[in-house]
Amino acid sequence: MTQELAYREACARATLARAQMMSSATEAKARIAPARLVQDVKDKATGTVLGAVAQGAAKAHQRPVAVGAAAAAFALFLARRPIAALFERLYVRIRNTPTDMPENDHG
């Protein structure tokens, strides 16, 4: 093998390595582009939410009574202030019965 032939082979290998490096650099640049990252995050979030919904539906089919009880407890938790106000008004009406004898002399 002559030196000239070895030089040409080395140049060819260098050109090939440079082309591979430029190709991988272009791919990496496209991979870290902001639009691509945003899309990847959206896709991952959508996949996670859909997976959680599917898993919740499967659990609901396995234990419908437990899911119904949990939903009812959550609804009561959300409505605790209106329910408390209702019972407070009822308690005041029951407790404050009108008396036949007024407390003052004007009545």
C-alpha positions in Angstrom: 0.0 0.0 0.0 1.5 3.3 -1.1 1.3 6.4 1.0 -0.9 8.1 -1.6 -3.4 5.3 -1.4 -3.4 5.3 2.4 -3.9 9.1 2.3 -6.9 8.8 0.0 -8.5 6.1 2.2 -7.9 8.3 5.3 -9.6 11.2 3.5 -12.5 9.0 2.5 -12.9 7.8 6.1 -12.7 11.4 7.4 -15.3 12.6 4.9 -17.6 9.7 5.9 -17.1 10.4 9.7 -17.7 14.2 9.0 -21.0 13.3 7.2 -22.1 11.0 10.1 -21.3 13.7 12.6 -23.2 16.4 10.7 -26.1 14.0 10.4 -26.2 13.2 14.1 -25.8 16.9 14.9 -28.7 17.8 12.7 -30.8 15.1 14.4 -29.9 16.3 17.8 -30.6 19.9 16.9 -34.1 18.9 15.7 -34.7 16.8 18.8 -34.0 19.7 21.2 -36.0 22.3 19.2 -38.5 24.1 21.5 -41.5 23.1 19.4 -40.5 19.5 19.5 -40.0 19.5 23.2 -43.4 21.2 23.8 -45.0 18.6 21.6 -43.3 15.7 23.5 -44.5 17.1 26.8 -48.0 17.4 25.5 -48.0 13.9 24.1 -46.6 12.5 27.4 -49.1 14.4 29.5 -52.0 13.2 27.3 -50.8 9.6 27.4 -50.5 9.8 31.2 -53.9 11.2 31.7 -55.5 8.7 29.3 -53.7 5.9 31.1 -54.9 7.1 34.5 -58.5 7.3 33.2 -58.3 3.8 31.7 -56.9 2.5 35.0 -59.6 4.3 37.0 -62.3 2.8 34.8 -60.9 -0.7 35.2 -60.9 -0.3 39.0 -64.4 1.1 38.9 -65.6 -2.0 37.0 -63.9 -4.2 39.6 -65.4 -2.4 42.6 -68.5 -0.3 41.7 -69.8 0.0 45.3 -66.5 1.3 46.6 -66.3 3.8 43.8 -69.9 5.0 44.4 -69.2 5.4 48.1 -66.1 7.4 47.4 -67.9 9.6 45.0 -70.7 10.1 47.5 -68.2 11.0 50.2 -66.5 13.5 47.9 -69.8 15.1 47.0 -70.7 15.4 50.7 -67.3 16.9 51.3 -67.8 19.5 48.6 -71.3 20.3 49.9 -70.4 20.4 53.6 -71.1 24.2 54.1 -74.6 24.2 52.5 -75.5 21.1 54.4 -74.2 22.5 57.7 -76.2 25.7 57.1 -79.3 23.7 56.4 -79.0 21.7 59.5 -78.2 24.8 61.5 -81.4 26.5 60.4 -83.4 23.4 61.2 -81.9 23.2 64.6 -82.7 26.8 65.3 -86.3 26.3 64.2 -86.7 23.2 66.4 -85.0 24.8 69.5 -86.8 28.2 69.3 -90.4 27.2 69.8 -92.8 30.1 70.5 -93.8 30.4 74.1 -97.2 31.3 75.4 -95.7 33.7 77.9 -93.6 36.5 76.5 -90.5 37.4 78.3 -91.4 41.1 78.6 -94.5 42.9 80.0 -95.5 44.5 76.6 -96.5 41.4 74.9 
